């Protein structure tokens, strides 16, 4: 197990040219995003607000975990250091995960889950759009598959954000409280990554993360304006590293690594 403490230590751990290290960090951050939100949302299975939604949120969570597995697998092929997808998913300490700070927020109530998923899915959509025509063929092919599934995620969460915003009363109040708590971290999904200049130069991404974020904020702003929701604030502490995680994530990490840690080295 590598004790990652920063982007720099992770980048040094990856061999290869600069753009290959940048690609590895992109894959790892995307995989961690999908894995963390997928595992967290899977905890709604059996306790959703209505039976139909119980099935729906479980399906969305399963999709995200599938995307994470595919991205970890692609990372394992890119790095080829002996770790497989499961090794990347489970065999790191909390500070070795590069998911966005938005996903460090706990699951919370239903309004909080919808707020977090809306903010994440819309930002992830902007990221996927930017790498849809990637020069790295395996990533391009995987993104095409992911986008087909994420399209339905966006439709689902858009319906729920409108439903909660238009409901008034406690439903809207809970949504507003969740957006207030998570808003300062919403932009962290599209926070710049080390080597992004190389990603753009080599055609892995068509644009830098700052451009993705500006496009995403315009789209979310239009929706929030229509629903009478407050504008998203700027990202708080933009220089805070992705490896600096909350106690809520550390608790989640203990849960999803529990079985793996119960017998180290076992084949599951």
Steps between C-alpha positions, in 0.01 A plus 500: 500500500637841407450770760383782274504846655471732200451522126875537469574171678239324288645645180849387599367150566386474138766424242497625144490830315338811642178462306474134604526598867240771441271242335545266798402774747197590287388136495557459873309816593207406274492144631512617861215744435282224356595249768433728797165635382395153386578336832349785700174503303475120517426545869149616402419148383203383703435838665410725205211744549276300266533149354551624144781729613654224709548303178611805300770626739633145536527476121680834478743395771567172323573688176751724679679202654515340156651817356752508783599140436554571130705813573711322761552220249615747236731658757646157582572446130658845474723463808563123485659493847332179615189659652167399349170692517419359845843596628448858392149508643570351843871491585571867564479707817242783505760760396572296186159577348465789256123547491357851507436664837131524408484123550651526848165629620301228678195340341263704717126504437331453163526868407873496575547187287314659209691829534837323505409273211368789292814706556723201430315362196485837325871565563591147394300553182714804416816296564384207288406734216853645505664159463240336275728539197818413691808404304541207742283239329426278805381804696297631206322165462430471873369856521257433216349214703494699824329797336218281370421394856565838662242656270228322699661598830474865399136465397417332830674749726370797299147379567571474872670839534199663334259299715667607824546862390136536392354318799544789741484449875734257668608330175631824350648609834699177527623538141610859567683390815680226309603734217626753754715235668633344180509799267851617599635153410297445182774627269757256638384233254661713228799622700820505289718189505879481475604469138179635350708703251642172371151349484384782273820508296483125429127510427390293799269791590378770266515772767643582845292451812441872551315511167296192594408660832392828339276314257354289780430804721314668214280194449428449870443873544232496231318212672528655845380834368192336351426321828568803719798331668802704616806530278785263579781668696865489391698197607614529861871438568580420134860408588400233751630165365266219398685272741377700803178319588224538757420278796181400315707353216735327741199327654373404153847371409500278810167354385589423140842354585380295799459167319817545298697572818350204685741264326780682323619322188189285462345451156140614511 
